[in-house]
């Protein structure tokens, strides 16, 4: 029973739920019923508004009577409701004056509308006159139930809107007539119709009035064609019908049923129309529904179009969907983008147009029609279509020829000019384009970038550096015409290719595989006669590869090696070690005269420095050198110096430049290098600047960058350690953040704000030498303050956060038994570090730019033999020529702008011979200019890589960009409480650059310093002091003190308290607002 009771309960619940659902559904249906009944009621009100207005008529109303006896006239009558309540009186005339003034009469919409149309005219001696234009009034009365005739008020009149059109009608004897039709009613009184607008046409018998605006085009047609001119005889029937479609697009045209044929299906095939453009072609996809029908846009417009056949119009049914699908498929076959705005029209220019026409030529099933002269595209021309002649010129080869295809003779020079601009196809004339096969295109492109700067209409010049590219092109030509000089060059190329990778006999060195390949590459270029740049990473053995080629060329004549002073002795040792058969001399140990040069012969090698090569240039120019080697060739990256000029004037059969960093800051350095070893390769400086340097450095032009890389690629060899030395121990980079003390921060911020105040006078965008000098001096001052305040203020006695961090790091390294190289850009910084280390009893070695050449090698040998825990080296002086593999740690005390320079220094330890992992520490002061410099390291790619491997690069920073570094030099915006610095610190002059030792009086047995003496140094110091006096005066004016007082403070006197807070706060706000 309990189970049954439970089952009943469940059944009852289910039934109750079902009833509830049914009740809810009935309620919903009732609501829907109520909704549709209300909607129908609203629809009745919309369809018959007059019904509601009649049921709610007021006691009086305005009705309208149309008079036609003396011309069309609309009159107003006032009617009142009869006392019986049934209907209205006959009414009496209502003046327009009362109509516009008695608003109580505006009981209907048309009453208000017509009252607003009444115009008032004041006439002299006749009073005020009120008028109502009947044509416009009838437009307001369309559909009104309160309109009747003036002569028969009992007859209601229906005012209907109509339009004026043309109607094609049959006429006797097979003629056709274009009759005027107004609302389907023939109209012949066209003169009157043309004069009135809107048009009103009473139909008395039908109690109707047709009213409407006349179509302007119809009126124009009726004016030009009177009734007799609109009748066309049977002979003109077909000609008339051919024009009716065009007429129907301009004016409304009615075609009666007896002049129409049954409907038929239209054609849906999509074709193309092409229109030539000044530099391309316009392509449009169209469909032609049938013969005699104009082309239409696929899938657009009406789904029916008309065609006239035998005097009758046939309607063609279009399949718009099929048309659109056909157009889409054709677009995809042609590789065109989706049409914009649904229009099937594309405009293509230049290379894109040629590619499109080439694809179209391959689609033989696609119909096309040219709307103008046809643009022709040749078949791809191959090597077999090239006719070439190589002629002999004084210092060049002349290249002449034609590309002959499809009966076209295209001059080769025109082809090369187009390819030089980066184009793939050659425009022959306004209607013809030449295409090239990929193989011929690539070969000619290699030639195009190497031709001289001024090709004529028929000939282009090529230098010796273009010989491999030209030889590759000539290899497959059927019948080239060659001069004898080219035959000799080609033979030299073939001979060079036969040189094996084996090192020359007599070389006492076990070359690594990459060194064997490098030496063989150099020997092949020397056999060919082209200069080379060996740009391997530091420590990969560029010297031994150069010695190998010098040994191979020993029989050709004497060799001259130009190297920094500090490397002269190293070259002599290396030559004696690896090539003992060569006779080696140091120029500084000879008589240094012309006789010494002329006494040299095969197997002799003379070593000199860059300074002596310039100073004794007359003697060096007296000889003829079989080989010229320039070590650390970046020393002459400025082609305008006297040293560079002297080296270029040397008479040599072959030239080799060795440089681990052929490009450090600008592409002009690369041009200077090749100007030295291969003068014709990159052209004049102006040509190089216009074609490569400016587009690449300013605009990041990837095309020109790739072209430049391709141009120099055969003559530059660069390998990195990661590529060739898998056995080299890893190198780890560690960044050590250093926090400045509050006092150090105060001085740093004071100097930064003082610099910004000075820069307010500079013109934005100005990059002149003097403002740039001022900005660079400020940057140097900030960099020094980030290292050690003592570099700026000689009275500073509170130490340095960075020095303390370094000493802690030194203790860690010393405790683990490690030895390290310590680099800094500032020699005074190194001296402060050296003094601090001496106080702790730490043994150090020291080397900078003033260290004599002999002592440099002595210091290197001592360190390699275990002497000294730390080797302190200035960054520029220690970047080359040092092998210090006994160190496994490298410390950079301060960052330098170009990371390549730091990498050079690091490579003193991380190079061939290193057996231990190398760790590099970089000490960086937080929230200072040093962080901004490291950010540049991350964003600025090595410019050398951009040319040698195609990576991105960054050009020289502008003055504005340098000021930006000072303004936002890595630190957060300081507050006024953090920034006030002593006035003396604000006014301190920027430090003078370290003065290099002046060149000694050169004697027969004495050589100058390593770096070339810059005679402008003293001028720069004087200019710096002059600008400081000016800034000192400006600072005094800002602080409200005299210049004498400010100078006294600089000399050590303590300044009185000044109200600097307001000035600092204003400057901080200005900085923040412009951020």
Secondary structure, DSSP 8 states (H G I E B T S, - for coil): -HHHHHHHHHHHHHHHHHHHHHHHHHHHHHHHHHHHHHHHHHHHHHHTHHHHHHHT--SEEEEEEEE-TTS-EEEEEEEEB-TTSSSB---EEE-HHHHHH-GGG--SHHHHHHHHH-EEEEETTTEEEEE--HHHHHHHTTT-SSEEESS-TTSB-EEEE--EEEEEEE-GGG-EEEEEEETTEEE--HHHHHH-SSEEEEEGGGTEEEEE---HHHHHHHHHS-GGGGEE-GGGHHHHHHHHHHHHTTS-EEE-GGGEEEEEE----EEEEEEEETTEEEEEEEE--STT---B-TT-S-SEEEEEETTEEEEEE--HHHHHHHHHHHHHHHT----GGG--EEEEEHHHHHHHHHHHHT-TTS-EEESSS--EE---B-GGGEEEEEEE-SSSEEEEEEEEETTEEEEHHHHHHHHHTT-SSEEEETTEEE-B-HHHHHHHHHHHTTB-S---SS-EEE-GGGHHHHHHHHTT-SS-B--HHHHHHHHHHHHHHT--SS--TT--S---HHHHHHHHHHHHHHHHT--EEE---TTS-HHHHHHHHHHHTGGG--EEEE--GGGHHHHHHHHHHH-TTSEEEEGGGS--SHHHHHT--TTEEEEE-HHHHHHTHHHHHTSEESEEEETTGGGG--TTSHHHHHHHTSEES-EEEE-S-S-SS-THHHHHHHHHH-TTSS--HHHHIIIIIHHHHHH--HHHHHHHHHHHHTTEE---HHHH-TTS--EEEEEEEE---HHHHHHHHHHHHHHHHHHTTS-TT---HHHHHHHHHHHHHHHHHHH-GGGT-TT--S--HHHHHHHHHHHHHHHTT--EEEEES-HHHHHHHHHHHHHTT--EEEE-TTS-HHHHHHHHHHHHTT--SEEEEETTTTSSS---TT--EEEESS--S-HHHHHHHHTTTSSTT--S-EEEEEEEETTSHHHHHHHHHHHS--HHHHHHT---------HHHHHHHHHTSSS----HHHH---HHHHH----------------TT----SS---TTHHHHHHHHHHHHHHHHHHHHHHHTS-HHHHHHHHTT--------HHHHHHHHHHHHHT-
